[in-house]
Amino acid sequence: MDLFEAIIKRRDTRHFTSEEVPSSVIDICLQAAKNAPSVGLTEPARFLFVNDAATKQKIHEIFEAENQKAADKITDLARKEAYNNLKLQGIMEAPLGMIVCSDYSTIKADTIGVQTMAEALDWSVCCSIQNFWLALTSQGFSMGWVSILDVKKLKETIYIPDHYKPLGYFCIGRPATNYNNMPMLKQQGWTNTR
Ligand SMILES: Cc1cc2nc3c(=O)[nH]c(=O)nc-3n(C[C@H](O)[C@H](O)[C@H](O)COP(=O)(O)O)c2cc1C
């Protein structure tokens, strides 16, 4: 698969088969992530993997609580119902889970680019995440980004060093669908922006 095809075919995936993700697939993704640009060459992306059901269950509970809060904010009843019908994660089904963090200990007094824009560290991690995602896609796998989480509770649930800032939980596996080659939110009529 060439680069442009991977960019076009990449999907945020919430529906997975039970097929395990070979470690050789993840090795290639980590190599792709490491080759992303980063502010001041800090290389701040840190990848924590989750593969036990008990931890996934705890993270799923954090998602459920935050998802309920998000639904409660929607006043339009039809829209609220549509929101509640969306599947916005595959935490329990995805064979592999991952938390990607920005490592703030990479910022030193002389680090280029972050003295004025500290957020550039997180942007750098997003570049790594996108490379990881494209590398998964090119190997026939995919992932889904879960941002509907309480970071404080996440840090209470599993050990994450203080200087790591989680940017999301990622559900990784073999996609069970490609949502008719379009974003799921479009396929399901939630939004029509692309
Ligand atoms: C920073 C970020 C956070 C996201 N969080 C969620 C999420 O919590 N749940 C979800 O279902 N999708 C989430 N998404 C996926 C987007 O909804 C998705 O990328 C968008 O609808 C376009 O679809 P596509 O990625 O398949 O092209 C997130 C995407 C990004 C970039």
Ligand as a Chemical Component Dictionary entry (heavy atoms), coordinates in Angstrom:
data_LIG
# 
_chem_comp.id                   LIG 
_chem_comp.type                 NON-POLYMER 
_chem_comp.pdbx_formal_charge   0 
_chem_comp.three_letter_code    LIG 
# 
loop_
_chem_comp_atom.comp_id 
_chem_comp_atom.atom_id 
_chem_comp_atom.alt_atom_id 
_chem_comp_atom.type_symbol 
_chem_comp_atom.charge 
_chem_comp_atom.model_Cartn_x 
_chem_comp_atom.model_Cartn_y 
_chem_comp_atom.model_Cartn_z 
_chem_comp_atom.pdbx_ordinal 
LIG C1  C1  C 0 -7.824  13.866 18.919 1  
LIG C2  C2  C 0 -8.915  12.914 18.476 2  
LIG C3  C3  C 0 -9.772  12.396 19.437 3  
LIG C4  C4  C 0 -10.802 11.519 19.048 4  
LIG N1  N1  N 0 -11.620 10.956 20.003 5  
LIG C5  C5  C 0 -12.566 10.058 19.622 6  
LIG C6  C6  C 0 -13.374 9.385  20.599 7  
LIG O1  O1  O 0 -13.258 9.576  21.815 8  
LIG N2  N2  N 0 -14.285 8.494  20.169 9  
LIG C7  C7  C 0 -14.467 8.245  18.826 10 
LIG O2  O2  O 0 -15.326 7.412  18.470 11 
LIG N3  N3  N 0 -13.708 8.842  17.895 12 
LIG C8  C8  C 0 -12.766 9.742  18.258 13 
LIG N4  N4  N 0 -11.981 10.330 17.308 14 
LIG C9  C9  C 0 -12.147 9.936  15.880 15 
LIG C10 C10 C 0 -12.834 10.994 15.026 16 
LIG O3  O3  O 0 -14.211 11.027 15.298 17 
LIG C11 C11 C 0 -12.559 10.611 13.555 18 
LIG O4  O4  O 0 -11.186 10.759 13.314 19 
LIG C12 C12 C 0 -13.337 11.465 12.564 20 
LIG O5  O5  O 0 -14.719 11.247 12.706 21 
LIG C13 C13 C 0 -12.923 11.148 11.122 22 
LIG O6  O6  O 0 -13.058 9.762  10.869 23 
LIG P1  P1  P 0 -11.831 8.906  10.342 24 
LIG O7  O7  O 0 -10.737 9.028  11.360 25 
LIG O8  O8  O 0 -12.342 7.503  10.180 26 
LIG O9  O9  O 0 -11.401 9.514  9.024  27 
LIG C14 C14 C 0 -10.970 11.192 17.674 28 
LIG C15 C15 C 0 -10.082 11.726 16.728 29 
LIG C16 C16 C 0 -9.065  12.580 17.125 30 
LIG C17 C17 C 0 -8.129  13.119 16.067 31 
# 
loop_
_chem_comp_bond.comp_id 
_chem_comp_bond.atom_id_1 
_chem_comp_bond.atom_id_2 
_chem_comp_bond.value_order 
_chem_comp_bond.pdbx_ordinal 
LIG C1  C2  SING 1  
LIG C2  C3  SING 2  
LIG C2  C16 DOUB 3  
LIG C3  C4  DOUB 4  
LIG C4  N1  SING 5  
LIG C4  C14 SING 6  
LIG N1  C5  DOUB 7  
LIG C5  C6  SING 8  
LIG C5  C8  SING 9  
LIG C6  O1  DOUB 10 
LIG C6  N2  SING 11 
LIG N2  C7  SING 12 
LIG C7  O2  DOUB 13 
LIG C7  N3  SING 14 
LIG N3  C8  DOUB 15 
LIG C8  N4  SING 16 
LIG N4  C9  SING 17 
LIG N4  C14 SING 18 
LIG C9  C10 SING 19 
LIG C10 O3  SING 20 
LIG C10 C11 SING 21 
LIG C11 O4  SING 22 
LIG C11 C12 SING 23 
LIG C12 O5  SING 24 
LIG C12 C13 SING 25 
LIG C13 O6  SING 26 
LIG O6  P1  SING 27 
LIG P1  O7  DOUB 28 
LIG P1  O8  SING 29 
LIG P1  O9  SING 30 
LIG C14 C15 DOUB 31 
LIG C15 C16 SING 32 
LIG C16 C17 SING 33 
# 
